[in-house]
């Protein structure tokens, strides 16, 4: 798994690429919680994620809870088909705000 972070229009963008699985989820968790620590809305771009397992989903959920506790938004954007299927199976598509594009994600917070 690779990732990139950047600021864009008042939000922290975290883009993952590759598989978010048992091996890489600790890194994903660290990156996401650091993003929460910035105090900005967070857009998690999952367009490059081919596969996400339960440990990767747990990292997303923990970060979502930390963001909510801090009064921040955490939105999933450009979710790949594979990641979307896993989120739907876990019924987390009802918990997370999921937007088709970064622009839609930015609009959803403002």
Secondary structure as UniProt FT lines:
FT   STRAND          2..8
FT   TURN            9..10
FT   STRAND          11..20
FT   TURN            22..24
FT   HELIX           25..37
FT   TURN            38..39
FT   STRAND          41..52
FT   HELIX           54..69
FT   TURN            70..71
FT   STRAND          74..77
FT   HELIX           81..89
FT   TURN            90..91
FT   HELIX           92..94
FT   STRAND          97..99
FT   HELIX           102..109
//
